[in-house]
Amino acid sequence: MARLQSLKDQLTNIERELDELKNFRLTLALKRFKRQLEGEASVIRAKITKLQETEEERKEGHKRRLETANRNRSSKNKRVWNYVKSIQENYHPDLSLIEIRSQLKRHRQGLETEVSDVAWRNPSP
C-alpha cells in the first residue's frame, strides 16, 4: 500500500507541474518537457492500475494477450502459405509446398535457392 500511495503522490506532483507549466510561453523546450512529464505520468498510471488489478483481471488480461498473439500468428502463417501456394501454382508445380517453404526460408536468409528472384518478388505472373 505504501508503494501505491507513493505512486499516487508522484502522479499528483506531475499533474501539478503540468498545470504550472501552462503559465509559461510555449517554446520547443517547454513542449519537450511537457511530453516528458506526460510520458512519466502515463507510466505511473499504468503501474497504479497494475497494482490495483485483481488476480482474475490478471488472468483475463493474460488470456486476451494469448488470443491476440495466436490470431496474429495464424494470420501471418496464412499469408505465408498463400504466398508459397501461389509460387507453386505459377512457377514450380513440380515442387511440393514444403520444399518451396524451405526455399523461402533460405531466400530470406540471403542464400541461393532453386526458385528465381522473379518468383519471390511477384508470385502471380
Legacy VTK file of the C-alpha trace (Angstrom):
# vtk DataFile Version 3.0
C-alpha trace
ASCII
DATASET POLYDATA
POINTS 125 float
0.000 0.000 0.000
2.885 2.351 0.671
4.098 1.814 -2.895
0.651 2.614 -4.253
0.435 5.790 -2.176
3.894 6.952 -3.282
2.935 6.399 -6.922
-0.245 8.424 -6.420
1.801 11.209 -4.806
4.206 11.217 -7.743
1.278 11.403 -10.148
-0.279 14.374 -8.341
3.106 16.144 -8.329
3.483 15.635 -12.078
-0.059 16.848 -12.730
0.597 19.899 -10.569
3.781 20.639 -12.521
1.898 20.315 -15.805
-0.714 22.798 -14.559
2.014 25.253 -13.528
3.642 24.999 -16.952
0.525 26.490 -18.559
1.676 29.916 -17.295
4.824 29.858 -19.447
5.274 30.816 -23.070
5.053 27.802 -25.395
8.527 27.006 -26.689
10.109 23.922 -28.173
11.850 23.107 -24.891
8.582 23.501 -22.983
6.798 21.159 -25.412
9.517 18.556 -24.932
9.372 18.887 -21.166
5.560 18.575 -21.168
5.772 15.496 -23.355
8.340 14.007 -20.980
6.133 14.712 -17.957
3.077 13.256 -19.708
5.080 10.130 -20.510
6.139 9.758 -16.894
2.528 10.255 -15.796
1.267 7.549 -18.153
3.917 5.107 -16.879
2.902 5.829 -13.292
-0.801 5.407 -14.168
-0.006 2.015 -15.719
1.870 0.961 -12.575
-1.046 2.055 -10.410
-3.571 0.098 -12.456
-1.303 -2.950 -12.398
-1.023 -2.762 -8.605
-4.788 -2.362 -8.221
-5.894 -5.181 -10.536
-7.168 -8.422 -9.060
-5.981 -11.942 -9.805
-8.992 -12.541 -12.079
-8.234 -9.401 -14.073
-4.612 -10.522 -14.477
-5.708 -13.915 -15.749
-8.210 -12.314 -18.119
-5.558 -9.945 -19.469
-3.147 -12.829 -19.958
-5.839 -14.775 -21.784
-6.571 -11.782 -24.070
-2.862 -11.375 -24.881
-2.569 -15.059 -25.779
-5.655 -14.887 -28.006
-4.287 -11.833 -29.793
-0.888 -13.471 -30.263
-2.477 -16.635 -31.631
-4.662 -14.622 -34.004
-1.653 -12.639 -35.271
0.419 -15.795 -35.699
-2.397 -17.502 -37.554
-2.904 -14.621 -39.970
0.830 -14.408 -40.657
1.035 -18.136 -41.344
-1.976 -17.898 -43.670
-0.261 -15.103 -45.623
2.974 -17.076 -45.891
1.275 -20.260 -47.037
-0.861 -18.388 -49.584
2.365 -16.835 -50.901
4.010 -20.267 -51.125
0.941 -21.765 -52.823
0.874 -19.011 -55.442
4.568 -19.575 -56.205
3.894 -23.296 -56.589
0.891 -22.748 -58.866
2.542 -20.168 -61.093
6.214 -21.127 -61.222
7.060 -24.533 -59.727
4.212 -27.067 -59.813
6.828 -29.826 -59.648
7.982 -28.801 -56.131
5.984 -29.577 -53.008
4.743 -26.837 -50.677
7.221 -27.910 -48.001
10.132 -27.660 -50.424
9.058 -24.190 -51.543
8.617 -23.145 -47.915
12.162 -24.279 -47.108
13.377 -22.420 -50.215
11.587 -19.310 -48.899
13.451 -19.620 -45.623
16.756 -19.921 -47.479
15.796 -16.910 -49.647
15.070 -14.814 -46.544
18.493 -15.760 -45.187
20.051 -14.487 -48.423
21.135 -17.916 -49.678
20.804 -19.367 -53.170
17.501 -21.064 -54.000
16.038 -23.057 -56.873
13.212 -20.528 -57.192
14.145 -17.456 -59.222
14.126 -13.951 -57.782
11.295 -13.006 -60.133
9.011 -15.522 -58.410
9.883 -14.182 -54.964
9.155 -10.596 -55.998
5.881 -11.275 -57.811
4.342 -14.694 -57.194
1.453 -14.041 -59.591
2.683 -13.667 -63.191
LINES 1 126
125 0 1 2 3 4 5 6 7 8 9 10 11 12 13 14 15 16 17 18 19 20 21 22 23 24 25 26 27 28 29 30 31 32 33 34 35 36 37 38 39 40 41 42 43 44 45 46 47 48 49 50 51 52 53 54 55 56 57 58 59 60 61 62 63 64 65 66 67 68 69 70 71 72 73 74 75 76 77 78 79 80 81 82 83 84 85 86 87 88 89 90 91 92 93 94 95 96 97 98 99 100 101 102 103 104 105 106 107 108 109 110 111 112 113 114 115 116 117 118 119 120 121 122 123 124
